[in-house]
Amino acid sequence: MKKVFISGPIQGMENEQGYREVITKICSRLGMEVIDPWRREKVMYNREEPCWWDKVPVEGFVQRDLDDADRCDVMVVYLPRLSAGACMELFYAKRQGKKVIVVSEHPCLSPWIVVHSDLIIKRLEDLEDALRNIFA
């Protein structure tokens, strides 16, 4: 069973994580297992408290995400806006030989994102076909 890591912006979008459920449903239809760090991390995010991450062991926080990336076959990076964490995750995943699909309507993505992506699509509606074809 292929494993899909869901990456995307969280900071500043803590209450807008519905895209993760959409991606999870698509993956489930395709018989893929989902790795979603939001399930583990959402209890730590506090939108009202700036720099909350200063109060958690950041090395462990990052290492858990990297470990998740190591376990996946493909990373789906949802970028409605740029995210330092999501960009670091996609860079790491690609360097580890993982497939990377970016979903973004941004008209001019950074060359760093383009070079470290196997496929860039504009809409989540196109993700099912992209996942079907990424290993073809």
FENFENHU-V188429 format. One record per pair of residues at least 6 apart in sequence whose ideal C-beta (glycine too) atoms are under 7 Angstrom apart, sorted by the first residue. I is the first residue (numbers start at 1). J is the second residue. If there is no record, write none. Layout:
<<I J> <I J>>
//
This chain:
<<1 31> <1 32> <1 33> <2 32> <2 73> <2 74> <3 32> <3 33> <3 35> <3 71> <3 72> <3 73> <4 27> <4 32> <4 34> <4 35> <4 72> <4 74> <4 76> <5 35> <5 68> <5 69> <5 72> <5 75> <5 93> <6 20> <6 23> <6 34> <6 36> <6 76> <7 75> <7 76> <7 77> <7 86> <7 89> <7 90> <8 19> <8 77> <8 78> <8 79> <8 83> <8 86> <9 81> <9 83> <9 86> <10 38> <10 45> <10 85> <14 45> <14 47> <17 38> <19 78> <19 124> <20 36> <20 38> <22 124> <23 76> <23 78> <23 124> <23 127> <24 34> <24 36> <26 127> <26 128> <26 131> <27 34> <29 128> <30 128> <30 131> <30 132> <32 131> <35 68> <35 71> <35 72> <37 64> <37 65> <37 68> <40 64> <44 52> <44 56> <46 52> <53 61> <65 89> <66 92> <69 75> <69 89> <69 92> <69 93> <69 96> <69 98> <70 96> <72 98> <73 98> <73 99> <74 98> <74 99> <74 101> <74 131> <74 134> <75 89> <75 90> <75 93> <75 98> <75 100> <76 101> <76 103> <76 127> <77 86> <77 90> <77 100> <77 102> <77 103> <78 103> <79 86> <79 102> <79 103> <79 104> <79 106> <87 113> <90 100> <90 102> <90 113> <90 116> <90 117> <91 116> <93 100> <94 100> <94 116> <99 118> <99 134> <100 116> <100 117> <100 118> <101 118> <101 119> <101 121> <101 130> <101 134> <102 113> <102 117> <102 120> <103 121> <103 124> <103 127> <104 120> <105 122> <109 120> <114 120> <118 134> <119 130> <119 134> <121 127> <121 130>>
//
